[in-house]
Amino acid sequence: ETSLSKRFGLSRSPRREALIRLAAEGLGINEQNRGAIVAPFDLSHLPKLFDALCLMQRMTSRLAAQFRTEADLALIRQLKEKHLRALADKDMINMVDCNRDFHAAIGQASKNPYFASLYSRLLDEACRITRFHAFTYNDELPETSTQEHEDLIRAIADQDPDRADAIGKQHTIELWNSFIRYMSAHTLFDADIS
């Protein structure tokens, strides 16, 4: 907590408030006599997180294609460009933030505040997975990853909910598959210790 105060110039009240909020969102843990720590990454919850993320990504993409405004499209396009710049600069922390904001803007364009809020929360939880996804490609995301963002924007702009839904689903499946590929490619070290 002290290092956070120094780093961000926070007094005690806003610092505590931020840590309480992080704990409420499952991203931090306030431990007695230890202070706040980052919540551990629980692999057993990953399939359920991906199920929820996929469902919300599909639903918000579908609804955004139906209800988006020109202002929504402009913001989504602007965030896509920020995401591309972060990738080009190999600024992976910024890339994760831009990716989250891009998808959250699609959630807002759905015009359903309940779906948008739930989707934003899931995106927050998935930030570590998004960073891991980039890591599995040595921070050089394949063109298909950024092309899916472009295709999703086009489907939303064309007001094609079925295509937006399909692209949103495929985008989540690719994230899941990269995680599985990485885990299955790293077998346990084997050595003769006799």
C-alpha positions in Angstrom: 0.0 0.0 0.0 2.8 2.4 0.8 4.5 1.8 -2.6 1.1 2.4 -4.3 0.8 5.7 -2.4 4.2 6.8 -3.5 3.9 5.6 -7.1 0.5 7.2 -7.8 0.6 10.0 -5.3 -2.5 8.7 -3.4 -3.5 9.5 0.1 -4.8 6.8 2.4 -8.6 7.1 1.6 -8.5 6.8 -2.2 -5.8 4.1 -1.9 -8.0 2.0 0.4 -11.1 2.6 -1.7 -9.2 1.4 -4.8 -8.0 -1.7 -3.0 -11.5 -2.5 -1.7 -12.9 -2.1 -5.3 -10.2 -4.4 -6.7 -11.0 -7.0 -4.1 -14.8 -6.7 -4.8 -14.0 -7.3 -8.5 -11.9 -10.4 -7.7 -8.7 -8.8 -8.8 -7.2 -8.3 -5.4 -7.2 -9.8 -1.9 -7.0 -7.8 1.3 -5.2 -10.1 3.8 -5.1 -9.5 7.5 -1.5 -8.6 8.7 -0.3 -8.8 5.0 -2.2 -6.0 3.3 -3.4 -6.2 -0.3 -2.1 -8.6 -2.9 -3.0 -9.4 -6.5 -5.6 -12.2 -6.6 -4.1 -15.5 -7.7 -4.8 -16.8 -11.2 -7.2 -19.8 -10.6 -7.0 -22.1 -13.6 -10.0 -24.1 -12.4 -12.2 -21.1 -13.1 -10.8 -20.5 -16.6 -13.4 -22.6 -18.6 -16.3 -20.9 -16.8 -14.7 -17.4 -17.4 -14.3 -18.2 -21.1 -17.9 -19.5 -21.3 -19.2 -16.2 -19.8 -16.8 -14.1 -21.9 -17.8 -15.8 -25.1 -21.5 -15.5 -24.3 -21.2 -11.8 -23.5 -18.9 -11.1 -26.4 -21.4 -12.7 -28.8 -24.4 -10.9 -27.2 -22.9 -7.5 -27.1 -21.6 -7.8 -30.6 -25.0 -8.8 -31.9 -26.8 -6.0 -30.1 -24.1 -3.4 -31.1 -24.8 -4.4 -34.7 -28.5 -3.6 -34.2 -28.3 -0.5 -32.0 -25.0 1.2 -32.5 -24.8 4.9 -33.4 -22.3 6.7 -35.6 -20.7 8.0 -32.4 -20.3 4.5 -31.1 -18.7 3.4 -34.4 -16.3 6.4 -34.2 -15.2 5.5 -30.7 -14.8 1.8 -31.5 -12.7 2.7 -34.6 -10.6 5.1 -32.5 -9.9 2.4 -29.9 -9.0 -0.1 -32.6 -6.4 2.3 -33.9 -5.0 2.8 -30.4 -4.8 -1.0 -30.0 -2.8 -1.2 -33.3 -0.4 1.5 -32.2 0.2 -0.2 -28.9 1.0 -3.4 -30.8 3.3 -1.7 -33.2 5.1 -0.1 -30.3 5.2 -3.5 -28.5 3.7 -1.8 -25.5 1.8 -4.9 -24.3 0.4 -3.3 -21.1 -1.2 -0.6 -23.2 -2.3 -3.1 -25.8 -4.2 -5.0 -23.1 -5.8 -1.8 -21.9 -6.7 -0.8 -25.5 -8.1 -4.2 -26.2 -10.3 -4.1 -23.1 -11.5 -0.6 -23.9 -12.2 -1.6 -27.6 -14.5 -4.5 -26.4 -16.0 -2.5 -23.6 -17.0 0.2 -26.2 -18.8 -2.5 -28.2 -20.6 -3.5 -25.0 -21.7 0.1 -24.5 -22.9 0.2 -28.2 -25.2 -2.7 -27.3 -27.4 -0.2 -25.5 -28.0 -2.7 -22.7 -26.4 -1.3 -19.5 -26.7 -4.7 -17.8 -24.9 -6.6 -20.5 -22.3 -3.8 -20.9 -21.6 -3.8 -17.1 -21.2 -7.6 -16.9 -19.1 -7.6 -20.1 -16.8 -4.9 -18.7 -16.3 -6.9 -15.5 -15.5 -10.0 -17.5 -13.0 -8.1 -19.7 -11.3 -6.8 -16.5 -10.9 -10.4 -15.3 -9.7 -11.4 -18.7 -6.9 -8.8 -18.9 -4.3 -11.2 -17.5 -5.4 -13.8 -20.1 -5.1 -11.2 -22.9 -1.6 -10.4 -21.8 -0.8 -14.2 -21.7 -2.3 -14.5 -25.2 0.2 -11.9 -26.5 3.0 -13.7 -24.6 2.2 -17.0 -26.4 3.0 -15.2 -29.7 6.2 -13.6 -28.3 4.3 -10.3 -28.2 3.8 -10.4 -32.0 0.1 -11.1 -32.4 -0.9 -12.8 -35.6 -2.6 -10.7 -38.3 -5.8 -12.7 -37.8 -6.2 -11.3 -34.3 -6.2 -7.7 -35.5 -8.2 -8.6 -38.6 -10.9 -10.0 -36.4 -11.3 -6.6 -34.8 -11.6 -5.0 -38.2 -14.1 -7.7 -39.3 -16.1 -7.1 -36.2 -16.3 -3.4 -36.8 -17.4 -4.0 -40.3 -20.2 -6.3 -39.2 -21.3 -3.8 -36.6 -21.2 -1.0 -39.1 -23.1 -3.1 -41.6 -25.7 -3.8 -38.9 -25.3 -7.5 -39.5 -25.9 -9.1 -36.0 -25.4 -12.7 -37.2 -21.9 -11.9 -38.6 -21.0 -9.9 -35.5 -22.1 -12.8 -33.3 -20.0 -15.3 -35.3 -16.9 -13.1 -35.3 -17.3 -12.4 -31.5 -17.5 -16.1 -30.9 -14.4 -16.9 -33.1 -12.4 -14.1 -31.4 -13.0 -15.8 -28.0 -12.3 -19.2 -29.3 -8.9 -18.0 -30.7 -8.0 -16.7 -27.3 -9.0 -20.0 -25.7 -7.1 -22.0 -28.3 -3.9 -20.0 -27.9 -4.0 -20.8 -24.2 -4.5 -24.5 -24.8 -1.8 -24.6 -27.5 0.7 -23.0 -25.2 -0.1 -25.3 -22.3 0.0 -28.5 -24.4 3.2 -27.5 -26.1 5.1 -27.3 -22.8 5.5 -30.8 -21.6 7.1 -31.6 -18.3 10.8 -31.8 -18.1 12.0 -35.4 -18.1 15.4 -36.4 -16.8 17.0 -39.6 -15.7 17.8 -39.1 -12.0 18.9 -42.7 -11.2 
